[in-house]
Amino acid sequence: IAVAERPIAERLQQMSARELKHELQIRGVDTQASPDKQLLLELSAESGVFPHSSGGRKRRISQVDEAPIVVALKRVTPNADLIPSGAGFTDGERLALPLWSDSHGLLWFLLDTSLRRSALREGLAQELCKDGSRASGLQFASEAVGELDVQIVPDDSVVLGPQSADISGLLGVDFLHCFDLDLDLQRSICRAWPSGPTLPRGFGLTDAVEIEMREEQGLLFVNAQLRGTVCSGTDTAGPLLRALLDLGQTHSACNWRAAMQVGVRGPSDPCTRLAGEWNDVDGRPMDVHEADLGVELPGRVGGVLPGMRLCGGRLFWLAESLPLLKRLGFNSEDPMAVLGLDTVGRVRFAISAKHHRLWLPM
């Protein structure tokens, strides 16, 4: 069922406890502590995945005309803080969405837009991929995902996060082309609409900056301007640069060339701190420093007026080059940046890969 205010109260009341439990489980809601129907109805309202099933005035969950799919959103933290590396492991909290398989039940997948193609852990891929790398039979709540041409990663791969999180795979840009997403981190829910030739009317956040994205080599980029800090001696914005949108990484990153444009002079600058190292594309280790920088993301408000999203005091990794962008053919002598989840989505954001749009609160 989709979430629509008018008929949902009657539908929920008419369901058996078993049916209601299934509808909650496929949306990633833990039902173990709710053994009977009344507790399940209360859980459905508390989790936010369904409107309240009782009568009376209800708060609208969306300004969008078309009813969304609503699922739980899970935050996954690593066992230890790690800086990102050439191997692709993360540096902090990540977001996971639930998919459903009739043969395996609930499966959690990390959102990772540094990947063109989604990924499955090896043990699961052997059962879901009937034709080499094409995974089928997955559902996003009640909506079929369709076939995904997936990458296969070892079951113990560090990209899947800690074993305790029980992550089944990674959702890349190919998945985002299937669904337009509104991710509410404060309420831990995700509203989704199957992507079509036009956006659902009213999609996007109210009073938000609408930012245009570009797709290059299957990945998503935005125009951005870095800002220095009081420590770096200037808080003015640098020139526009292309920045990769990486929702699978907590913190952001830039090369030294980009940092120097906003007053960070290099590794010896008092604003920077040695954080560790990562490997370049040729396997050569390089030092990684960290510093606090700001980011400006230009866009439009209300689809018309020029606007800008300012993100201040974000942690950036600084290195000679960024392996992910270097693999895509970027010249490491040019300013480059990768924007992580801490810059894009601390509270809530909406994204449509198909229509190349990102909405961030003002």
CORHUPE-V570640 format. One record per backbone hydrogen bond with DSSP energy under -1.0 kcal/mol. CO is the residue of the C=O (numbers start at 1). NH is the residue of the N-H. If there is no record, write none. Layout:
# CORHUPE-V570640
co->CO nh->NH
co->CO nh->NH
This chain:
# CORHUPE-V570640
co->4 nh->8
co->7 nh->11
co->8 nh->12
co->9 nh->13
co->10 nh->14
co->11 nh->15
co->16 nh->20
co->17 nh->21
co->18 nh->22
co->19 nh->23
co->20 nh->24
co->21 nh->25
co->22 nh->26
co->24 nh->29
co->25 nh->28
co->27 nh->72
co->31 nh->34
co->36 nh->40
co->37 nh->41
co->38 nh->42
co->39 nh->43
co->40 nh->44
co->41 nh->45
co->42 nh->46
co->43 nh->47
co->44 nh->50
co->68 nh->3
co->69 nh->192
co->71 nh->190
co->74 nh->96
co->76 nh->94
co->85 nh->88
co->94 nh->76
co->95 nh->111
co->96 nh->74
co->97 nh->109
co->99 nh->107
co->100 nh->139
co->101 nh->105
co->105 nh->101
co->107 nh->99
co->108 nh->168
co->109 nh->97
co->110 nh->171
co->112 nh->115
co->115 nh->173
co->116 nh->174
co->118 nh->151
co->119 nh->170
co->120 nh->153
co->121 nh->125
co->122 nh->126
co->124 nh->127
co->124 nh->128
co->125 nh->129
co->128 nh->136
co->131 nh->134
co->133 nh->150
co->135 nh->148
co->138 nh->145
co->139 nh->100
co->140 nh->143
co->143 nh->140
co->148 nh->135
co->148 nh->150
co->151 nh->120
co->153 nh->122
co->154 nh->157
co->157 nh->160
co->158 nh->161
co->162 nh->165
co->163 nh->166
co->168 nh->121
co->169 nh->110
co->170 nh->119
co->171 nh->112
co->172 nh->176
co->173 nh->177
co->175 nh->178
co->178 nh->195
co->180 nh->193
co->181 nh->351
co->182 nh->191
co->183 nh->349
co->184 nh->189
co->188 nh->73
co->189 nh->184
co->190 nh->71
co->191 nh->182
co->192 nh->69
co->193 nh->180
co->200 nh->203
co->201 nh->65
co->209 nh->360
co->210 nh->300
co->211 nh->358
co->214 nh->221
co->216 nh->219
co->219 nh->216
co->220 nh->245
co->221 nh->214
co->222 nh->243
co->224 nh->241
co->225 nh->296
co->226 nh->238
co->227 nh->294
co->229 nh->234
co->236 nh->228
co->241 nh->224
co->243 nh->222
co->244 nh->339
co->246 nh->249
co->249 nh->341
co->250 nh->342
co->252 nh->317
co->253 nh->338
co->254 nh->319
co->255 nh->259
co->256 nh->260
co->259 nh->262
co->259 nh->264
co->260 nh->263
co->266 nh->269
co->269 nh->272
co->273 nh->290
co->276 nh->288
co->278 nh->286
co->280 nh->283
co->284 nh->280
co->286 nh->278
co->288 nh->275
co->288 nh->276
co->289 nh->318
co->290 nh->273
co->291 nh->316
co->293 nh->314
co->294 nh->227
co->295 nh->311
co->296 nh->225
co->297 nh->309
co->299 nh->307
co->300 nh->210
co->301 nh->304
co->301 nh->305
co->305 nh->301
co->307 nh->299
co->309 nh->297
co->311 nh->295
co->314 nh->293
co->315 nh->252
co->316 nh->291
co->317 nh->254
co->318 nh->289
co->319 nh->256
co->322 nh->326
co->323 nh->327
co->325 nh->330
co->326 nh->329
co->331 nh->334
co->336 nh->255
co->337 nh->244
co->338 nh->253
co->339 nh->246
co->340 nh->344
co->341 nh->345
co->347 nh->185
co->347 nh->186
co->349 nh->183
co->350 nh->359
co->351 nh->181
co->352 nh->357
co->356 nh->213
co->357 nh->352
co->358 nh->211
co->359 nh->350
co->360 nh->209
